[in-house]
Amino acid sequence: MSLIHRLQSLEAERDAAREEAERANLAKSKFLAAASHDLRQPLQALFFLSAALARHVGDHSGRDLLSRLDQGLDTMKGLLDGLLEVSRLEAGVVTPVLDTFAVSEITDALDAAYGKQATEKGLVWRVEGCDGMLRSDRGLLMQLLCNLVDNALRYTDAGVIRIRCRVDVGGGPEAGQLAIEVQDTGIGIPPEHLDRIFEEFHQVGNPERDRLRGLGLGLAIVRRLSQLLDHPVQVRSVQGRGSAFRVLVPLAAARFLAAGTGGAERQPGIDRPRLAVLVDDDAVVLLGLQTVLTEWGFRVVAADGTDRAMDRLAALGRAPDLVIADYRLREGRVGTEVIRRVRERYGAAVPALILTGETGIDTLADASAHGVPVLHKPVTPRQLQAEVDRQLRDASEDTIQAAQ
């Protein structure tokens, strides 16, 4: 065989191997998406029903069992969320939206989210903030740092977890960089593992695969977010003494600071009972969602499809304050349809959100085209309430600004 033929043969083998790898990766992504959706539906129902059951459990032993149930649900949710986030980042559907914001917004949020959890574990929790304005996607940056703090909490049984930040003026001609560091006194990372800690499913100090310590996806997500944001992540560690992960974030350049980051002040909401339209073709999820919204003081119109929801809403003769819909409904219909029809009849300002187990690109694209946020099942009642409050608050501010 001539050299040219040999090279052509090697190139053909390489192309075939690449195509096979791409097919395997696509098959894996489809499997994860299908498994994720099918598991999220019943888990979402369990979250809502557990929340609804809490007010009916009075004795101590019953409350203890309910607390253990909630802990198990939280663990399952964490595992599914990790798989979902990896698949979303692999699919390339996450696009950073850059904004200018104060460092304190991030450090204060981390303090509020993890301070109590760390002290309850017996750890010393310290947040050492600093002044400065960042230029990043605040949601993705917060997600990256939360994964680092989660990792520190998981592998630190005694000592300190510290959040520190320091300005590094050597970051470029327009702006320097801010180094945000998550330090812990945990088990540390053996030198032979340092090159592998950002790989999927790789864990240090968990040979028995204890699910309370996750799947080993947290640092894999950190790596992908670091690449997406172009925020380098550095790590140093001493086995048995602890670790420090350092994230380099651009400081805002002068032109962004001049633009300002102002916004309207929050206005108190109206006092009348609010009306929520809920659409989901899973009866158990719909019941749980209806129960939770009713507990929050909403009047609820619940339906398993678009037409039935519109008929019941018309019978009431008033505009809804909120629409929550599953995405994939029966007969090939989707949740954005009911949102579109509600807004056509009652006004484009009606707040809405999609609550779904679907994780595909088409779902996100369709929701985005309708200007509707997506929450992926399962969500905890607290997460749902935070998003509902945000949607109602933003709608109230828009109404106030339009009237001025």
C-alpha positions in Angstrom: 0.0 0.0 0.0 1.4 3.4 -1.0 1.9 6.1 1.6 -1.0 8.2 0.0 -3.4 5.3 0.2 -2.3 4.6 3.8 -3.0 8.3 4.8 -6.3 8.2 3.0 -7.2 5.0 4.9 -6.2 6.5 8.2 -8.3 9.7 7.5 -11.3 7.6 6.6 -10.9 5.6 9.9 -10.6 8.9 11.8 -13.8 10.3 10.2 -15.7 7.1 10.9 -14.6 7.1 14.6 -15.6 10.8 14.9 -19.1 10.1 13.4 -19.5 7.1 15.8 -18.6 9.3 18.8 -21.0 11.9 17.7 -23.8 9.3 17.3 -23.0 8.0 20.8 -23.0 11.4 22.3 -26.4 12.2 20.6 -27.8 8.9 21.9 -26.6 9.7 25.4 -28.2 13.2 25.3 -31.5 11.8 24.1 -31.5 9.2 26.8 -30.7 11.7 29.5 -33.5 14.1 28.3 -36.1 11.3 28.2 -35.1 9.8 31.5 -35.0 13.3 33.1 -38.5 14.2 31.9 -40.0 10.9 33.0 -38.5 11.1 36.4 -39.2 14.8 37.0 -43.0 14.5 36.6 -43.7 12.2 39.6 -40.9 13.9 41.7 -42.6 17.3 41.1 -45.9 15.9 42.3 -44.2 14.6 45.5 -42.7 18.0 46.2 -46.1 19.8 46.1 -48.0 17.1 47.9 -45.3 17.0 50.7 -45.7 20.7 51.1 -49.5 20.4 51.2 -49.3 17.6 53.7 -47.1 19.6 56.2 -50.0 21.5 57.7 -51.9 18.3 58.4 -49.1 16.6 60.4 -49.2 17.5 64.0 -47.3 15.0 66.1 -43.5 15.1 66.4 -42.8 11.6 64.9 -44.9 12.5 61.8 -43.1 15.8 61.3 -39.8 14.0 61.7 -40.8 11.4 59.0 -42.0 14.3 56.7 -38.6 16.0 57.2 -36.8 12.9 56.2 -39.0 12.6 53.1 -38.2 16.2 52.2 -34.5 15.5 52.6 -34.7 12.5 50.3 -36.6 14.6 47.7 -34.0 17.3 47.9 -31.3 14.7 47.2 -33.1 13.3 44.2 -33.7 16.8 42.9 -30.0 17.7 43.2 -29.0 14.6 41.2 -31.5 15.4 38.4 -30.6 19.0 38.3 -26.9 18.1 37.9 -27.7 15.9 34.9 -30.0 18.5 33.4 -27.4 21.3 33.7 -24.6 19.2 32.1 -26.9 18.3 29.2 -28.0 22.0 28.7 -24.4 23.2 28.7 -23.4 20.4 26.3 -26.3 21.3 24.0 -25.1 24.9 23.7 -28.5 26.4 24.6 -27.1 28.6 27.4 -26.1 32.1 26.2 -24.5 34.5 28.7 -26.3 37.9 29.1 -23.7 40.3 30.3 -24.6 43.0 32.9 -22.9 45.3 35.2 -23.4 44.8 38.9 -21.8 45.2 42.3 -19.6 42.5 43.8 -21.6 42.7 47.0 -24.7 41.4 45.1 -22.8 38.1 44.7 -21.2 37.9 48.1 -24.4 38.9 49.9 -26.4 36.3 48.0 -23.8 33.6 48.9 -23.9 34.7 52.5 -27.7 34.5 52.6 -27.8 31.2 50.8 -25.1 29.2 52.7 -24.3 31.0 56.0 -27.0 29.2 58.1 -26.2 25.8 56.4 -22.5 26.1 57.2 -23.0 27.1 60.8 -25.6 24.4 61.4 -22.9 21.9 60.3 -20.6 23.4 62.9 -18.3 25.2 60.5 -17.0 28.8 60.7 -18.5 30.7 57.9 -16.8 33.9 56.7 -17.6 36.2 53.8 -14.9 38.9 53.1 -16.4 41.2 50.5 -14.8 44.0 48.6 -15.9 47.0 46.5 -16.1 46.9 42.8 -18.4 46.5 39.8 -18.4 43.3 37.7 -19.1 42.6 34.1 -20.6 39.2 33.7 -23.8 37.2 33.6 -24.9 37.4 37.3 -27.0 34.3 37.1 -24.4 32.0 35.6 -21.6 33.5 37.8 -23.8 32.8 40.8 -24.4 29.3 39.6 -20.7 28.7 39.2 -19.9 29.9 42.7 -22.7 28.0 44.2 -21.3 24.8 42.8 -18.0 25.6 44.4 -19.6 26.4 47.8 -21.7 23.2 47.6 -18.5 21.3 47.0 -16.8 22.9 49.9 -19.7 22.1 52.2 -19.9 18.5 51.0 -16.2 17.8 51.8 -15.6 19.9 54.9 -16.6 18.4 58.2 -14.6 20.8 60.5 -13.0 24.2 60.3 -13.7 27.1 58.0 -15.3 27.9 54.7 -14.3 31.4 53.5 -15.4 33.5 50.6 -12.8 36.1 49.7 -12.3 38.6 46.8 -9.4 40.7 45.7 -8.9 43.1 42.8 -6.2 42.2 40.3 -5.4 45.2 38.3 -3.5 43.2 35.7 -6.5 41.9 33.8 -6.4 44.1 30.6 -6.3 47.5 29.2 -10.0 48.4 29.9 -10.5 46.8 33.3 -8.8 44.6 35.8 -10.1 41.4 37.2 -11.6 40.4 40.4 -10.5 37.1 42.0 -13.3 35.5 43.9 -12.0 32.6 46.0 -13.8 29.8 47.8 -11.6 28.3 50.5 -12.2 25.4 52.8 -10.4 23.2 55.4 -11.9 20.0 54.1 -10.3 16.7 53.0 -8.3 18.3 50.2 -7.4 16.8 46.8 -4.6 14.3 46.3 -2.1 15.5 43.7 -3.0 12.6 41.3 -6.6 13.7 41.2 -6.1 17.4 40.5 -6.1 16.9 36.7 -9.4 14.9 36.9 -11.6 16.8 39.4 -13.4 18.7 36.6 -14.4 15.5 34.8 -18.0 14.2 35.0 -18.7 11.7 37.7 -15.2 11.9 39.2 -15.3 12.2 43.0 -12.6 12.3 45.6 -13.2 10.5 48.9 -16.4 8.8 47.9 -15.5 5.3 46.8 -18.9 3.9 48.0 -20.7 6.4 45.7 -22.8 7.9 48.6 -25.6 9.8 46.8 -25.7 12.4 49.6 -22.4 13.5 48.1 -23.9 14.0 44.7 -22.9 12.5 41.4 -19.6 14.2 40.8 -21.1 16.7 38.4 -20.6 20.0 40.3 -17.1 20.7 39.2 -17.8 19.5 35.7 -20.5 22.2 35.6 -18.0 24.7 37.0 -15.7 23.9 34.1 -18.3 24.4 31.5 -19.6 27.6 33.0 -16.0 28.9 33.3 -15.5 28.2 29.6 -18.8 29.8 28.6 -18.2 32.9 30.6 -14.5 33.1 29.9 -13.8 33.3 33.6 -10.7 31.1 34.4 -10.9 28.9 37.4 -7.7 28.0 39.3 -7.4 25.5 42.1 -4.8 24.8 44.8 -5.1 22.1 47.4 -3.3 20.2 50.1 -4.5 16.7 50.9 -5.9 16.6 54.5 -5.8 20.4 54.9 -8.3 21.9 52.4 -8.7 23.5 49.0 -9.1 26.9 47.4 -10.9 27.6 44.1 -10.3 31.0 42.5 -12.5 32.5 39.8 -11.3 35.4 37.8 -14.1 37.8 36.8 -13.7 41.0 34.7 -14.3 44.3 36.4 -16.6 46.6 34.6 -15.0 49.1 32.2 -15.7 52.8 32.6 -18.2 52.9 29.7 -20.4 50.3 31.4 -20.2 52.2 34.7 -21.3 55.4 33.0 -24.3 53.6 31.5 -25.6 52.9 35.0 -27.6 50.0 36.4 -30.6 51.8 37.8 -34.1 50.5 37.9 -37.5 51.4 39.3 -38.1 51.0 43.0 -40.2 48.1 44.1 -43.8 49.0 44.7 -46.0 47.1 47.1 -48.4 44.7 45.5 -52.2 45.0 45.4 -54.2 43.4 48.2 -57.0 41.8 46.3 -56.9 38.0 45.9 -55.0 37.0 42.8 -56.2 34.6 40.2 -53.8 31.9 38.8 -54.5 29.7 35.8 -52.8 26.3 36.0 -52.5 23.9 33.1 -50.9 20.5 33.3 -52.1 17.2 31.9 -50.6 15.2 34.8 -53.4 15.0 37.3 -51.2 14.5 40.4 -48.9 17.4 39.5 -51.9 19.6 38.8 -53.5 18.7 42.2 -50.2 19.4 44.0 -49.7 22.7 42.2 -53.3 23.8 42.8 -53.0 22.9 46.5 -49.8 25.0 46.9 -51.1 28.0 45.1 -54.3 27.9 47.1 -52.3 27.8 50.3 -50.5 30.9 49.1 -53.9 32.7 48.9 -54.6 32.5 45.1 -57.9 31.7 43.6 -57.1 28.9 41.1 -58.4 27.9 37.7 -57.0 24.4 37.1 -57.3 22.5 33.8 -55.6 19.7 31.9 -55.6 21.5 28.5 -55.8 24.9 26.8 -59.4 24.9 25.7 -60.7 23.8 29.1 -58.6 26.5 30.8 -59.9 29.2 28.5 -63.5 28.1 29.0 -63.2 28.1 32.8 -61.5 31.5 32.7 -64.2 33.0 30.5 -66.8 31.8 33.0 -65.2 33.8 35.7 -65.3 37.0 33.7 -62.0 38.4 34.9 -58.4 38.6 33.8 -55.9 36.3 35.5 -52.9 37.6 37.4 -50.7 34.6 36.5 -50.5 31.6 34.2 -48.4 28.5 35.0 -48.4 25.9 32.3 -46.6 22.6 31.6 -45.0 22.6 28.2 -45.9 19.2 26.6 -49.7 18.7 26.8 -52.0 16.2 25.2 -52.8 15.9 21.5 -49.5 17.5 20.5 -50.3 20.9 22.1 -47.9 23.0 24.1 -48.1 25.3 27.1 -47.1 28.4 25.2 -50.4 28.2 23.4 -52.5 28.8 26.5 -50.2 31.7 27.5 -50.5 33.2 24.0 -54.3 32.9 24.0 -54.6 34.4 27.5 -52.5 37.4 26.5 -54.4 37.9 23.3 -57.7 38.0 25.3 -56.6 39.8 28.4 -53.4 41.7 27.5 -49.8 41.0 26.8 -48.8 42.0 30.3 -50.2 38.9 32.0 -47.3 37.2 33.8 -46.6 33.6 32.9 -44.1 30.8 33.3 -43.5 27.4 31.9 -43.1 24.6 34.5 -41.9 21.5 32.6 -39.8 18.4 32.6 -38.8 19.0 29.0 -35.1 19.9 28.6 -34.8 20.1 24.8 -33.6 23.0 22.8 -37.0 23.4 21.0 -38.8 24.0 24.4 -36.4 26.7 25.5 -36.5 28.4 22.1 -40.3 28.4 22.0 -40.6 29.8 25.5 -38.0 32.4 24.7 -39.9 33.5 21.6 -43.0 34.1 23.8 -41.0 35.9 26.4 -41.8 33.3 29.1 -39.3 32.0 31.7 -38.9 28.3 32.1 -38.6 26.4 35.4 -37.5 22.8 35.0 -39.3 20.2 37.2 -38.9 19.4 39.9 -38.9 22.8 41.7 -39.3 23.2 45.4 -42.3 25.2 46.6 -39.8 27.9 47.8 -38.2 28.1 44.3 -41.6 28.4 42.7 -42.8 31.0 45.1 -39.7 33.1 44.5 -40.3 33.0 40.7 -44.0 33.7 41.1 -43.2 36.7 43.3 -40.7 38.0 40.8 -43.1 37.7 37.9 -45.9 39.5 39.8 -43.5 42.2 41.0 -42.1 42.9 37.5 -45.6 43.1 36.1 -46.6 45.5 38.8 -43.6 47.7 38.0 -44.4 47.7 34.3 -47.9 48.8 35.0 -46.7 51.6 37.2 -44.2 52.8 34.6 -46.8 52.7 31.8 -49.2 54.9 33.8 -46.5 57.6 34.4 
